[in-house]
Amino acid sequence: MSSEAGQQHPLGIYYKIWVLLFFLSGCSYAVDFFNVQGGMRWGLVILFMILKAGFIVAIFMHAVWERMALVFTILGPPTVLLLLISFMAVEGNYASGTRYQYMGHDPDAVALTPSDLHGEAGGHEEAAEEH
């Protein structure tokens, strides 16, 4: 009877992925260092984040060596959830845009502060002292 001790993976792949994760982290920090702004900034940050998470799950959590059904069971629900969140973000942006366009709301409006609603804090006391 032969007993299998388990599947052994070469250590070299772990070192290579470790170096790749450091490189991707450096790229993520470079986005801040070079002061990239706007959609490009968030696109790059999210891309590097997803790549790092993918490599960690695939190699360090051994998902790449598992059965495909198990991989889909683990990674399927978060993927569907992210897809639904992105659909909701697009729908929210559309609803906000139509509110500004058709209902006359000002997109540059600033919320009122409590002092705008109730006057200055010392305003009532000064008026009472004058009378």
C-alpha positions in Angstrom: 0.0 0.0 0.0 1.4 3.3 -0.9 0.1 6.4 0.8 0.3 9.7 -0.9 1.7 12.5 1.3 0.0 15.1 -0.8 0.7 17.1 -3.9 4.0 19.0 -3.8 4.5 22.1 -5.9 7.9 23.6 -6.8 8.9 26.4 -4.5 10.1 28.4 -7.5 6.6 29.3 -8.6 5.9 30.7 -5.2 9.0 32.9 -5.3 8.1 34.1 -8.8 4.6 35.0 -7.8 5.9 36.8 -4.7 8.2 38.9 -6.9 5.3 39.6 -9.3 3.1 40.7 -6.4 5.9 43.1 -5.3 6.1 44.4 -8.9 2.3 44.9 -9.1 2.4 46.7 -5.7 5.2 49.0 -7.1 3.0 49.7 -10.1 0.1 50.6 -7.9 2.3 53.0 -5.9 3.7 54.5 -9.1 0.2 55.5 -10.0 0.2 57.8 -6.9 3.8 58.8 -7.4 3.2 60.1 -10.9 0.0 61.8 -9.8 -2.3 60.0 -12.3 -5.8 61.4 -11.8 -9.4 60.7 -12.8 -10.7 57.5 -14.3 -7.3 56.4 -15.4 -6.1 56.4 -11.8 -9.0 54.3 -10.5 -8.9 52.0 -13.5 -5.2 51.2 -12.9 -5.6 50.8 -9.1 -8.5 48.4 -9.6 -6.7 46.5 -12.3 -3.6 46.0 -10.1 -5.8 45.1 -7.1 -7.7 42.4 -9.2 -4.4 41.0 -10.6 -2.8 40.7 -7.1 -5.9 39.1 -5.7 -6.1 36.7 -8.6 -2.5 35.6 -8.2 -2.9 35.2 -4.5 -6.1 33.1 -4.9 -4.7 31.1 -7.8 -1.3 30.2 -6.4 -1.1 30.7 -2.7 -4.6 29.4 -2.1 -4.0 26.6 -4.6 -7.1 27.3 -6.7 -5.2 26.7 -9.9 -4.6 23.1 -8.9 -8.2 22.4 -7.8 -11.1 21.0 -9.9 -12.8 23.5 -12.1 -16.2 23.0 -10.4 -14.7 24.0 -7.0 -13.0 27.0 -8.5 -16.4 28.2 -10.0 -18.1 27.5 -6.7 -15.7 29.7 -4.9 -15.1 32.5 -7.4 -18.6 32.5 -9.1 -20.7 34.3 -6.5 -18.2 37.2 -5.9 -17.9 37.6 -9.7 -21.7 37.8 -10.1 -21.9 40.2 -7.1 -19.3 42.5 -8.6 -21.2 42.4 -11.9 -24.5 43.3 -10.2 -22.8 46.2 -8.3 -21.5 47.5 -11.6 -25.0 47.4 -13.1 -26.3 49.3 -10.1 -23.6 51.9 -10.4 -24.5 52.4 -14.1 -28.2 52.6 -13.2 -27.6 55.1 -10.4 -25.6 57.3 -12.7 -28.4 57.2 -15.3 -31.0 58.0 -12.7 -29.0 60.9 -11.3 -28.4 62.3 -14.8 -32.1 62.1 -15.7 -33.0 63.8 -12.4 -30.7 66.7 -13.3 -31.9 66.9 -16.9 -35.7 66.5 -16.5 -36.5 67.6 -12.9 -34.4 70.8 -12.9 -32.2 69.8 -10.0 -28.9 71.6 -9.8 -25.9 69.2 -10.0 -23.6 71.8 -8.4 -25.9 72.5 -5.5 -24.3 72.7 -2.0 -26.1 71.3 1.0 -27.2 73.8 3.7 -25.4 73.9 7.0 -27.3 74.2 10.4 -26.2 77.8 10.6 -27.9 78.5 7.3 -31.1 77.0 8.6 -31.1 78.4 12.1 -29.0 81.5 11.9 -25.8 82.2 13.7 -25.3 80.6 17.1 -24.9 84.0 18.9 -27.3 85.9 16.7 -30.4 85.5 19.0 -28.5 86.6 22.1 -27.1 89.8 20.4 -30.6 90.7 19.3 -32.0 90.3 22.9 -29.2 92.5 24.3 -30.1 95.4 22.0 -33.7 95.6 23.2 
